[in-house]
Amino acid sequence: MILTVTLNPALDKNYTVPDFSLHGIHRVAEMSTVPAGKGLNVSRVLKSLGTKTLATGIVGGYTGKQIEAGLEKLHVPYEFVRIQGESRSNILIYDPSQAIHSELKEPGPTIPKNAWRRLEQKIMTLAPLCSWVVFAGSPPPDAASDVYVPLIQGVKSLGVKVALDTRGPWLQTGIKAKPDLIKPNWDEFQELVGGCLSIKQGLEKAREVANAGIETVVVSMGAQGALAVHQGEGYLVNKLPPIEVVSPIGSGDTLVAGLLSKWQHSSDFPTALRFGLAVATSNAAHFGAGTFDPGEVPRLEQAITVERIPN
């Protein structure tokens, strides 16, 4: 089982709005709601892939109840810490006629100190039942930069593998706890390592991060593919299959889910990476984070080449 931890879950409201503009009244052609936040996206994809998962994190208020109801509808099991504050909502607007994709993201609630303690206790109780614990997403704005450090250290002390997918100060500080896997996108990785002028330099920087105690570094680069370092070996995917991109939102989360889903079933790393990228590519061809077509994944997977890059 794979446990996901989302410190700032959200209810995504997805609107398809033809001829969208910044002015006037608009009629929504289609609307859907889905429980989201990076960790919940990972759990939803894992469930779709047939991989056992459990979601935890912090939710509150009426929106928190809607998030729970959405997970129940999708048959994704959860065990949240509840607070009185209101969980956030995100609005995603897609206009297919103009290829417009816009997001409005709420910041999320202030988390009481006792909620952090309760969450840590819950994670330590659930982690021994799991093969991986995925810490994903940015916490609420007032969270400390080292918020992930004691959580990662606690899980690793139990002998359970840890994946970290976050950004900015939380990634910069979180890697000090030596998670087994990190998965920044290209921009987040540049922020972490101080900038890269080329893919080659990016691979060199990824090796430096890995040498500091991170077993696996995967950097997603959108349509340009991905680079990775795993157990000292470098890998590069320099092109993904051509698709009509509808929305890239959630593709990184889908990559994490696909990678771990395949990997925990004894696949080698390059095979797992190729599968994760295929699922992520399918996500980019659909509207809504973590939305993909399982039927097209095998075709996409066959079109992806993972090249080993020697030191």
C-alpha positions as CSV (number, residue, x, y, z in Angstrom):
1,M,0.0,0.0,0.0
2,I,1.1,3.6,-0.7
3,L,0.2,6.3,1.8
4,T,-0.1,9.9,0.5
5,V,0.2,12.9,2.8
6,T,-1.4,16.2,1.7
7,L,-0.9,19.1,4.1
8,N,-3.2,21.4,2.2
9,P,-5.9,19.5,0.4
10,A,-8.3,21.3,-1.9
11,L,-11.6,20.9,-3.7
12,D,-10.9,21.5,-7.4
13,K,-13.8,23.0,-9.3
14,N,-13.2,22.5,-13.1
15,Y,-15.1,24.8,-15.5
16,T,-15.2,24.5,-19.2
17,V,-16.1,28.0,-20.5
18,P,-16.2,28.6,-24.3
19,D,-15.0,32.1,-25.4
20,F,-13.7,33.0,-22.0
21,S,-12.5,36.5,-21.3
22,L,-11.8,38.7,-18.3
23,H,-15.0,40.7,-18.7
24,G,-18.7,39.9,-18.9
25,I,-20.9,37.0,-18.0
26,H,-19.9,33.5,-19.0
27,R,-22.0,30.4,-19.3
28,V,-20.3,27.2,-18.1
29,A,-20.6,24.4,-20.6
30,E,-19.3,21.7,-18.2
31,M,-18.4,21.6,-14.6
32,S,-17.0,19.0,-12.2
33,T,-15.5,18.9,-8.7
34,V,-12.7,16.6,-7.6
35,P,-10.8,16.2,-4.3
36,A,-7.3,17.5,-5.0
37,G,-4.0,18.7,-3.7
38,K,-0.9,16.9,-5.0
39,G,-1.1,13.9,-2.6
40,L,-4.8,13.3,-3.2
41,N,-4.1,13.5,-6.9
42,V,-1.5,10.7,-6.4
43,S,-3.9,8.6,-4.5
44,R,-6.7,9.0,-7.1
45,V,-4.3,7.9,-9.9
46,L,-3.0,5.0,-7.8
47,K,-6.6,3.9,-7.3
48,S,-7.3,4.1,-11.0
49,L,-4.2,2.0,-11.7
50,G,-5.4,-0.7,-9.3
51,T,-2.7,0.1,-6.6
52,K,-3.8,0.0,-3.0
53,T,-3.5,3.5,-1.4
54,L,-4.6,5.5,1.6
55,A,-4.8,9.3,1.8
56,T,-4.1,11.3,4.9
57,G,-3.6,15.0,5.6
58,I,-5.5,17.9,7.2
59,V,-9.0,19.0,6.3
60,G,-11.6,21.2,7.8
61,G,-15.0,22.9,7.5
62,Y,-17.7,22.2,4.9
63,T,-15.1,22.0,2.1
64,G,-13.2,19.4,4.0
65,K,-16.4,17.3,4.2
66,Q,-16.8,17.8,0.4
67,I,-13.3,16.5,-0.1
68,E,-14.0,13.4,2.0
69,A,-17.3,12.8,0.1
70,G,-15.5,13.1,-3.2
71,L,-12.9,10.5,-2.1
72,E,-15.7,8.2,-1.0
73,K,-17.4,8.5,-4.4
74,L,-14.1,7.5,-6.0
75,H,-13.6,4.7,-3.5
76,V,-10.3,6.2,-2.3
77,P,-9.8,5.4,1.4
78,Y,-8.7,8.2,3.7
79,E,-7.9,9.0,7.3
80,F,-7.7,12.7,7.8
81,V,-6.9,15.0,10.8
82,R,-9.8,17.4,11.0
83,I,-9.6,21.1,12.1
84,Q,-12.2,23.8,12.5
85,G,-10.7,26.0,9.7
86,E,-12.0,25.8,6.2
87,S,-10.1,23.7,3.6
88,R,-9.4,25.6,0.4
89,S,-11.0,25.4,-3.1
90,N,-9.4,25.9,-6.4
91,I,-11.1,27.1,-9.6
92,L,-9.7,25.8,-12.9
93,I,-11.1,27.4,-16.1
94,Y,-10.5,25.8,-19.5
95,D,-11.6,27.4,-22.8
96,P,-11.0,24.8,-25.6
97,S,-11.8,27.4,-28.4
98,Q,-8.8,29.6,-27.3
99,A,-6.7,26.9,-25.6
100,I,-6.9,29.0,-22.4
101,H,-6.2,27.4,-19.1
102,S,-6.4,29.5,-15.9
103,E,-6.3,28.7,-12.2
104,L,-7.4,30.5,-9.1
105,K,-5.9,28.9,-6.0
106,E,-6.9,29.7,-2.4
107,P,-4.1,29.7,0.2
108,G,-5.7,27.3,2.7
109,P,-6.4,27.5,6.4
110,T,-4.1,28.2,9.4
111,I,-3.2,24.9,11.0
112,P,-3.2,24.7,14.8
113,K,-0.2,23.3,16.5
114,N,-2.1,20.3,18.0
115,A,-3.2,19.4,14.4
116,W,0.4,19.0,13.3
117,R,1.1,16.7,16.3
118,R,-2.0,14.6,15.6
119,L,-1.0,14.3,11.9
120,E,2.5,13.2,12.8
121,Q,1.0,10.5,15.2
122,K,-1.3,9.3,12.5
123,I,1.4,9.1,9.9
124,M,3.6,7.1,12.3
125,T,0.7,4.7,12.9
126,L,-0.2,4.2,9.2
127,A,3.3,4.2,7.7
128,P,4.3,0.7,8.9
129,L,1.4,-0.7,6.8
130,C,2.9,0.8,3.6
131,S,5.7,0.3,1.1
132,W,6.0,4.0,0.4
133,V,4.8,7.3,2.0
134,V,4.4,10.2,-0.5
135,F,4.6,13.7,0.9
136,A,3.3,15.9,-1.9
137,G,2.4,19.6,-2.3
138,S,3.0,22.9,-0.7
139,P,1.7,23.3,2.8
140,P,-0.5,26.3,3.9
141,P,1.3,29.6,3.7
142,D,2.2,29.9,7.4
143,A,3.8,26.5,7.6
144,A,7.5,26.3,8.6
145,S,10.1,25.6,5.8
146,D,11.1,22.5,7.7
147,V,7.6,21.1,8.2
148,Y,8.4,18.0,6.2
149,V,11.7,17.2,7.9
150,P,10.4,15.5,11.1
151,L,7.7,13.7,9.2
152,I,10.2,12.2,6.7
153,Q,12.7,11.3,9.4
154,G,9.9,9.6,11.4
155,V,8.8,7.5,8.5
156,K,12.4,6.5,7.5
157,S,13.1,5.4,11.1
158,L,10.4,2.8,10.5
159,G,12.2,1.4,7.4
160,V,9.5,2.7,5.0
161,K,10.5,4.5,1.8
162,V,9.7,8.2,1.3
163,A,8.9,10.2,-1.8
164,L,8.9,14.1,-1.6
165,D,7.2,16.2,-4.3
166,T,7.2,19.8,-3.2
167,R,8.8,23.1,-4.1
168,G,10.7,26.2,-2.9
169,P,11.8,26.3,0.8
170,W,10.0,23.1,1.6
171,L,12.0,21.1,-1.0
172,Q,15.2,22.9,-0.1
173,T,14.9,22.0,3.5
174,G,13.0,18.7,3.0
175,I,15.9,17.0,1.2
176,K,18.0,17.4,4.3
177,A,15.9,14.5,5.8
178,K,17.1,12.4,2.8
179,P,13.9,11.1,1.3
180,D,14.4,8.1,-1.1
181,L,12.8,9.9,-4.0
182,I,12.2,13.6,-5.0
183,K,10.3,14.6,-8.1
184,P,10.6,18.4,-8.9
185,N,9.6,19.8,-12.3
186,W,12.3,21.7,-14.3
187,D,11.5,25.1,-12.8
188,E,11.4,23.7,-9.2
189,F,14.7,21.9,-9.8
190,Q,16.3,25.0,-11.1
191,E,15.2,26.9,-8.0
192,L,16.7,24.0,-5.9
193,V,20.1,23.9,-7.5
194,G,20.6,27.5,-8.5
195,G,19.8,27.3,-12.3
196,C,20.9,25.1,-15.2
197,L,21.9,26.2,-18.6
198,S,21.3,22.8,-20.4
199,I,19.9,19.4,-19.9
200,K,23.4,18.1,-19.6
201,Q,24.1,20.5,-16.7
202,G,20.7,19.5,-15.2
203,L,21.8,15.9,-15.1
204,E,25.1,16.9,-13.5
205,K,23.2,18.8,-10.8
206,A,20.8,15.9,-10.3
207,R,23.9,13.7,-9.6
208,E,25.1,16.2,-7.0
209,V,21.7,16.1,-5.3
210,A,21.7,12.3,-5.4
211,N,25.2,12.2,-4.0
212,A,24.0,14.2,-0.9
213,G,21.9,11.1,0.1
214,I,18.8,11.0,-2.2
215,E,18.7,7.6,-3.9
216,T,16.4,8.7,-6.8
217,V,16.0,12.2,-8.4
218,V,13.4,12.5,-11.1
219,V,13.0,15.9,-12.9
220,S,10.0,16.2,-15.1
221,M,10.3,18.6,-18.1
222,G,6.9,18.6,-19.6
223,A,6.9,17.8,-23.3
224,Q,10.7,17.7,-23.3
225,G,10.5,14.5,-21.2
226,A,12.5,13.9,-18.0
227,L,15.9,13.3,-16.5
228,A,16.7,11.1,-13.6
229,V,19.4,9.7,-11.4
230,H,18.8,6.4,-9.6
231,Q,21.4,4.6,-7.5
232,G,24.1,6.6,-9.3
233,E,22.9,5.8,-12.8
234,G,21.7,8.7,-15.1
235,Y,18.7,8.4,-17.3
236,L,17.2,10.7,-19.9
237,V,13.9,10.8,-21.8
238,N,14.4,13.6,-24.4
239,K,11.1,13.4,-26.1
240,L,7.5,12.4,-25.2
241,P,4.9,11.2,-27.7
242,P,3.1,14.1,-29.5
243,I,-0.3,14.8,-28.1
244,E,-2.8,17.6,-28.1
245,V,-2.2,19.2,-24.7
246,V,-5.5,20.1,-23.0
247,S,-4.1,20.8,-19.5
248,P,-0.8,19.8,-17.9
249,I,-2.1,20.3,-14.4
250,G,-1.6,17.2,-12.3
251,S,0.9,15.6,-14.7
252,G,3.7,15.6,-12.2
253,D,1.4,13.9,-9.6
254,T,0.4,11.4,-12.2
255,L,4.0,10.7,-13.0
256,V,4.7,10.0,-9.3
257,A,1.7,7.6,-9.0
258,G,2.5,5.8,-12.2
259,L,6.2,5.4,-11.3
260,L,5.5,4.1,-7.8
261,S,2.7,1.9,-8.9
262,K,4.9,0.0,-11.4
263,W,8.0,0.2,-9.3
264,Q,6.5,-1.4,-6.2
265,H,5.5,-4.4,-8.3
266,S,9.2,-5.3,-8.8
267,S,9.7,-3.5,-12.1
268,D,13.1,-2.0,-12.7
269,F,13.5,1.7,-12.5
270,P,13.7,2.6,-16.2
271,T,10.5,0.5,-16.9
272,A,8.7,2.2,-14.0
273,L,9.8,5.7,-15.2
274,R,8.6,5.0,-18.7
275,F,5.2,3.9,-17.4
276,G,4.9,6.9,-15.2
277,L,5.7,9.2,-18.1
278,A,3.1,7.5,-20.3
279,V,0.4,8.0,-17.6
280,A,1.5,11.6,-17.1
281,T,1.4,12.2,-20.9
282,S,-2.2,10.9,-21.0
283,N,-3.1,13.3,-18.1
284,A,-1.9,16.3,-20.1
285,A,-4.3,15.3,-22.9
286,H,-7.3,15.6,-20.6
287,F,-8.8,18.3,-18.4
288,G,-8.6,17.8,-14.7
289,A,-5.6,16.9,-12.5
290,G,-5.1,13.1,-12.4
291,T,-7.4,12.5,-15.3
292,F,-6.1,10.0,-17.9
293,D,-7.2,7.3,-20.3
294,P,-5.9,3.9,-19.3
295,G,-6.6,2.6,-22.8
296,E,-4.0,4.9,-24.4
297,V,-1.3,4.4,-21.8
298,P,0.2,1.2,-23.4
299,R,0.6,3.0,-26.8
300,L,2.2,6.0,-25.2
301,E,4.5,3.7,-23.1
302,Q,5.7,2.0,-26.3
303,A,6.6,5.3,-27.8
304,I,8.9,6.4,-24.9
305,T,12.6,5.6,-24.8
306,V,14.6,5.8,-21.5
307,E,18.2,6.3,-22.3
308,R,20.9,5.4,-19.8
309,I,23.5,8.2,-19.6
310,P,27.0,7.0,-18.3
311,N,28.9,9.0,-15.8
